[in-house]
Amino acid sequence: MNHYRLYAITTGIMFLICLMTTPATADGNISTTDKYAWSENAGWLNHAPANVGGVVYEDHLEGYVWAENIGWIKLGSFIGGGTHPYNNSDNIDWGVNRSGSTLSGFAWSELVGWINFGPMTYGGVTFDSTTGIFDGWAWSENVGWVHFKNDSIPYFVSLQKYLLSLYFGGTGGVGSVNSDPAGINCSSDCSNSYFPGTVVTLTAATSTPQSTFDGWFGNCTGVASCLTAMTEDKYISVEFGLGLNDRGPMAKISTTGYRSVNDAYSAAGKNETILATAGTHDALVMNEIKNVTLKGGYSVDEDYNFTSQSGYTTISGSFRVSAGKLNAERIKIKAP
């Protein structure tokens, strides 16, 4: 059951009447370990209490903070996420705004009233989008300063990070994976943490001429670059092999090998060149909006390097280009 109380308070330039409710169950995006600010008069302010907590959006904050001595602190009247700058001018539109690294506006506590995130003294509260860490000072007329980050006796409030775990597998091939933004750069099992909402792009590459990249599994699938949004912990497997019947790659993009021309096409960017071995290949469908150059007829030496174009690549069966553009060189089509 919600309990409603009516309050009025004067804040210099603003007169507001606020309805405060008991917080509903909702997950925040503040770290479950790095979550405390400090007030000399109110004690620890927990920005990630169980089942509720503060939420940082691009332009505002929402959710609840808990302090043992003063109870619930609400960060804003809005609870819809997305985009919502607070006007801080009436009883239904008040809260903490964010403009880049600068926070401003007012949080509310039933027991101590307004907490100003942008006081003139000490520069107010800031949020570093690179590190995810809050810093600076908020001000309450009734409990004084609230400090968000301290070095000598360490404490701070930070965004929760989600863990991206990468596992290597396959049939003996060798390869590596890099990420954008940085954090993953490995050729064996590894992991890295990212802030909520970060879109991580993983790119795989083979490390030896005989290896093939065989694909992603788990939160990503296929052989194209893996794009995953960090909305929770993610688990992704990457597999490298030695090609069909351990024959090595049938196609390459730069130095990265693939089991088939189809795989290479799926992995190709918008303006990539695919090299294909001489001989017979399976049916090929090109149905993405990208320009691809397909060069066929390559010989492979004993070290699995693609050397000269001494023959032709034969596509056996259907060969369909339904989107994008194809430049072909030394390619033959064999009807089924």
N, C-alpha and C positions, 0 to 999 in steps of 0.2 A: 504494500500500500504506500502511495506517495503522501508525504506530509508537506503542506504548504504554509509558509510564513511570509508576512508582508513587512518589508523593510524600506526605509527611506534614508538616504545619506547624501550629504553635500560634498563634492570633490572640487571645489574651486570654480571650475567652468561648467560643471555638469551636475544635474540633479536627476537621479534615477530611482525608480521603484523596482525592486527585483523580487521575482518569485524563485525560491530555491527549492529544488526537489531532491529527494534521496536518489543517488545515482543508479541508473539501470545497468545491467550487466553488459559490458562491452570491452573489447580488447583494445589496448593502446599500442603505440609503437615505440615506447620508451624502454630502454634496457632494463632487464629484470635484476641486474647487478649494479650498474652505474645509474642510480635513480634518485639520489638524495641531494636536496638543497638544505641549507641550515639557517635558522633564525635564533638569535640569542634568547628571545623571549618565547618563541613557539616551538623550539626544538627542530627535529628532523622533519622535512617535508618530502614524503615518499611519492614520486611521480609515476610509479608503476605498482600500485597496490593490487592485490589478487582480483582478477576478473574485470577490473576497470583500469583507468590510467589515462595519462596525457597522450594526445595524438597531435603530431606535427604535420601540417599540410603546407602547400606552397605559399599560401597567403594568410594563414591563421592557425590558431591552436584550438583544440576541443578537449573534452574529457575532464577527468577529476584527479586531484592530488589529495593525499591523506596525511594529516598531522595528528599525532596522538593527543596533543594538547588543545587543538582548535578544531578538530574534525575535518569535514570535507571542504575542499576548495575547488570551485568550478572554474574552468579556464575560459568558458564562453557559453553564450546562450544557444548557439547553433550546434546541431548534432548531425548534420547531413553530409559531412565530408566535402570533397570537391573544392570549389572556389566560393569563398564568402568573407569579404572584408567587413569587419564589425564597424558600425557607425559610432558606437559608444555614446549614444545620445538619447536613448529611451530604455524602457524597462524590458524590451523584447529583443534588443539588438546590441549586446555588450559582450566584450571579451578581449582576448589577446590577439593582436594582429602581427603578421610577419611580413617584412619587406626586405627580401634578401637575408642579410645577417642580423637585421635590426628587429627587435620585438618592441611592441608598444601596446597600450590599452590596459584593460583591467580584468583581473580575476576576482572572484567573490567568495567570501567565507561568511557563513551565518553568524559566527561568533566574533570575528574581527573586522568584517566589512571588506572594503576594496583593497586590493593589492595591485599597485601600479608597476607595470613592467617597463615603463619608459620614463622614470623620474629624471630630472635634469642632473642631479648630483650623481656621480659615479658612472654616468653614461648609460644607465639602464641595463637590460638583459640582452645578450646577443646569442645568436645560434650560428655555428660554423657548419655550413652544408657539406664541407669536405671531410671534416672529422666527425660530424654529428654531435658535437659537444656544446652545451649551453655554458655561458659565462656571464659574469657581471652581477648586478644587484637589482632587486625589486624592492619597493617601499610600501609599507603599510602604516597608516597613521596610528594604529593600535598596538602593533608588535614590532615596529621598526624595520630594520633592513633584513632582507632575505638574500643570502649569498649562494650562488649557484656553482662555484668552482673554487677549490682551495688546493694549494700545492703543499704547504708545510705539513698539514694533517690532511692527506689527500681525500677529497670527495668531489663528485661532479655528477651532473645529469647528462645522459647521452641517449641518442637513438639506439634502439635495439638493432643489432645486425643479424642477418640470416646467413647460415652456413651453406656454401656450395661445395659439395664433396664430389670429387672426380675419381673414378676407379678405372684402371687399365686392365684390358683382357685381350683375348684373341688367340691366334694359333701360332704365335712365334714371331710375328712382325714387330717392327720397332717404329715408334713414332712419338710425337710430342704434341702438347696442346698449349695454346696461349689464349689469354682473355683480353677483352676490351670492355670496361676499364680494367686496368692491370690488377694482378693479384694471383692469377693462375699462369704458371709457366713451368711445366713439368713434363717428365717422360715416365713417371710412375705415380702411384696413388698420391693425391694431394688435395688440399682444400683451401678456401679463403672465405672470409666473411664480407658481406655487402649490406649496405643500408636498404631498408624497405623500399620497393619500387624500382630499384636499380635494374636496368635491363643489361644483362651480361651476354656478350657474344663470345662464344668459344670457337676457335679455329684449330683444326687438326692438320698435321703435316707428317708425312713419313720421313724417317731419318736415314734409311738405307735404300739403295736402288731397287732391291728385291721386295721391299715391303709394300703393302697396300693398306689404305685406310678403308675399313669395312663398315664404319658407321657408329652412330650414337644409340644408346639404349637408356631407358629410365625416363627422366623428365624431358629428354630430347630423343628424337628418332631420325633415321635417314642419314645421308652423308653430306648434306649442305651444312653451312655454318650453323651452330646451335645458338639460338637466341632464347634466353629464359629470363623472365621477370622475377625478381626476388621478393615474392610475397609470402614465402615460408622457406624453411630449409629445403634444399634441393639435392637430389642424388642422381648423378649421371655417370653412365659407363661409356667408355670409348674402346673400340676394338680395332686392332691392327692385325693383319695376317700376311700370308705369302702368296696370295692370289689363288685362283682356281687350280686345284691339283698341285699346289706349290710351284706354279709356273711363273710366279712374279706378276707384276702389273700388266694389264692389257691396254691401259691408257694412263696418261699422265697430264697433269696441269703443273707446269713448271717442274719441280722435282718431286711432287707428291704423286704417288701411284694409286691406281684404282683397279678393282677387279674387272670392270667393264667400262665401255664407253658410256653406257647409261648412267652408271655411278658418277663418272667424271662430269657428264652433262648436268646432273642434279647438283653437283657441288660447285659448278662453274659460276663465276660472277657475271656481271652484265657484259663484259668485253674480254672474255677469256679465250685462250687458245688451248685446244685439247689435242694431244698427240696420241695416235692409236697405232698399235702394232700391225704389221702386215699379216694377212690371213683372214679367216672368217670370224665375224662377230655376230652376236644375236641381234634381233630386230631392235630398232631404235626409234623412240618417239621424242620429239623436241617440241614442247608445248608451253614454254615459259617466255615471258617478254624480256628477252635479252639477246644480245648479239654474240654469236659464238663462231669461232674459226675451228674447223675440224680438219686436221692434217693427218692423213693416213699413210700406210705403207712403210712404217718404220721397222728397221731391223733391230734386234736386241742382242748385245754381245754377251759373253759368258759372265760378265759382272752385272747383268740386267740393266745396263745403260741403253737408252734409246739412241741409236747412231744415225745412219743415213736413211733416206727414203728410197729404198731399193725395190719396193713392190707396191702393192695396193691393199687397202683395207676393204674387205667385202662385207657388206651388211646383208645378212641372210634373212629374208622375210620382209616384213613391212618396214618402211623408212618414211616417217611422217614428220613434217614440219608444220605445225598448226599455229605457232605464235613465234614472235621474234624474228631473227634473221640468221641465216647460216651461210658462212663462207666455207666451201668444201674444196679439198685438195687431195687427189689420189684416192678417191672413194668410188667403189663400185657397189651397185645394188643387185642382189640376186633374188629373183622372185621366188616365193615359197612354192 
